[in-house]
Each structure stands twice: as C-alpha cells, then as structure tokens.
Amino acid sequence: NREIPPLRYEVVRQLQRDFPELHFVLNGGLANREQALAEWQGHAVSPPAPQLAGVMIGREAWHRPQVLRELSEAMWPHLPLADDDQVIADMHAYCVREVARGVPLRNMVLPLLGFANGLRGARRWRQLLSDAGELSANDPDLLWRAWEAVEPGQRSPGVGSSERPHSPATSQAARAGHPQTP
C-alpha cells in the first residue's frame, strides 16, 4: 500500500500554503532522517514551502527504530538521549509493570523486533523475542536475555549507563511491587 493510493506530497504543501493557520502533517513514504527533515522543513521542494506541523515515520520506524533517535538528535541536539542499554532497561521496567497487570509480554516486545537491526546479534535478538515458547513464559527478563545476544560494542551511545541497570534477580522484586535498586 505504499503506491496505491499514490503519495501526493504536493497536495499537502498546497494545503499548507492555502491554509497557513492550520496544522498539516505529512504521512507516508519517508524512509530516512534526511528525507523526513527536508519534507518537514519544506526544503524538499523548489521553491521552498512553508514548514509543516510534522511528518509521520511509519514503516521505517518499525523496521529501524534508530531513525527516531537520528531525528531527535537533528531536531533537538541540546536534549540528551538515553543510550540503547537504558532504553532496554526502561522497556524492561515497563514490561514488568504491564505483565503484572496481565498484559501478555508478546504485545510489548513485538514493536521491538527491529531495535537491534544492523547490529551483530540482531538475528538472535529477533529469534528470542518472537519465539512462542519463550514468550509463553511471559517473563520480562526475556528482554534482557535477548539484549545480551547483541554485541555491546555496537550499541548506540547516549546518556545512561553502559552497564545493565537491573538484573533478572531484581525483576522478581519489581513484580512483587518492591522498588528496584541499580
């Protein structure tokens, strides 16, 4: 459905020109940081068009979530971003909370399948997070086991610890409602 119906960026641009008081967001077909920024800022067309209220990143963010980090760094370079290890730590904490509420782990890890794309160990990451047997245990520590398959030297830097902030041993305490300690 990427071509039918055809993406008509020029219609969005014309609407933005005709109704500058309204907010228009371009949705569809944006595949990388440069294209998304150019379309958002109006530099992708000649003559340059008014800046849009936003652009939506769909399939690319699903397959390569790092594009969101790249966009954040370009748009807000002064804001610190969590490193990959911290993202996994935060997702793990989220999974612990949600599993305790009865949400299947599968629902939370499916969107993470592309998180390690391009890194050594990404295949194993995807295998573990999509394995029916592993998921049936509904154990949030699966996220850590999968992350350990990804080679540490390739992970994205940012603010946060390069060491694992929480261990599986502390997950049991978190599930029981006790605070975790780093």
N, C-alpha and C positions, 0 to 999 in steps of 0.2 A: 504494500500500500504506500510505497514511497513515491510512486509516479502517478497513481490514479487515486484521487484527482491530482492533477499537476499542482506543484507548489507555485504559488503566484506571489512572490515577494513584492513585485512592483505594485500590486493592488494594495498591500499593506502600507507601502511607502506613500502611495497617493492618498490613502485614507488619513495617514498621519499629517500630510500637508493640508488636506481639506478640513480636518477637524483637530487642530493643534491642542485644543483644550481636553481632548480625550486621550486615554492611555491605550496604546496598541502594543501587543506582544507578538513577535514573530514565532510561529510554531512549525517546526518540521525541517528536516534535511540538514541541519547544522552538524557538522562532523568533527570539528576541532576548535580549539581555542581561538585561533586567528580568524576563522570564518565567523564564529559567534560574536567576537568583539567588533569586527568590521560591520556586520549587519546591525548590531545593537547601536553602534555609534553613527551609522549612516554613511560610513566610508566605503561600503561595498558597491556603491552606485555612483555614477557620474551624471550630473553634478551631485555632490554630497547631499544627502537627505537629512531631515530632522532626526534627532536621536529618538529611538523607540523607547517605550517604557521598559521593555525587556525582551529577551529571547528565551525560548524553551529548548532545553537539551534533552532529548529523549533516548533514542537507541544508543547513542554514543556514551551517555552516562551509565546506561545499563551494562554495556559491554566493557567500557573503560572508565570507571568512576573517577579516575585521576584527572579527567578533563575538568571536573568541578573544582579540584584543588588549583589547577592551572588557571582557570578563570578567576578564582578568588585572589590568587597571587597577582594577577594582572590588574584586576579592578580595585583591589584594596591592599596594596603592597605593605601598608603600615600595620595591618592586622596580623597577628601571629596565627599560625595554623598548627593543629595537632599533627604529630608525626603518625605514621601508619600504626606503630605499636599502640599509641594512645587511642587511635580510632578503634582498634580491635578491643582494647580494654574497655572503652565506653560501650561498644556494642555488646561485649560480654556482660557487663553490668545490666544493660537493658534486657538482654536475653534472660538473665537470671530473674529479674523482676517479672517479666512477662510470662515466662514458663510457670512461675509461682502462681500467676493469675489464671493459668490454664491455657495460655496461647501455645500452640504447637511450635517447637523450635524451627521446624521446616519453613513456617511463614516468615520468620525473621532472617534466616540465612540465605534464602533464595535470592534476594536482591544483592547479596554479597558475592555471588559466584564470580563476577568479573573483577573483583577488587584486586586480585593478585596477577591479573593478565599482564604478560610481558616479563614476569619475574621467574627466576628458576624456582621450581616447586609449585608453580601455578596449577599444573595439571593435577597434582596430588591434592592441592587445596580444593579444587572443584570436585574431585572424586569423593573426598571425605564429606564435604558439605552437601553432596547430593546422594549419598549412599543411604538407601532406605533402612538398612539395618542399623547404621549409626544414628540416623535421625529418629528411629523408633524409640530409642532410649530417652529422648527428649532432654538430653544433658547439655546444658550450655557450655560445658568445658570442651565439647567437640570443636567449638570455635578456636580455642587455644591449640588443640591438637592439630587442627588443620593449619593454623598460622605457623606452627613450628616446622611445617613442611616447606615453608617459603624461606629461601636463603636470606638471613638477616642483612647482609651487606648491600642488598638491592632495595631495601625498603626506603620509602620516602622520608626525608628528614623533616623536621618541624620542631615546634616546641613540644616538650613532653619527654618522657623517659625512654631511653633505648632499651631498658630492661623491662621485663614483664612485670607490670604493676600489681597484678593479682594472680595468685596461683590457684589451681583447682582446689587445693585444701581450703582456701578462704571462700570458695564458691558455696560450700555446704553451709557455712556460717551466714552468707548472704541470703541463701534460700530460706534459712530459718529466721530471717529478719534481723540478724545481728550485723552491725557495721563491719565493713572490710577494712583492713589495715594494709597499707602498701608494703 
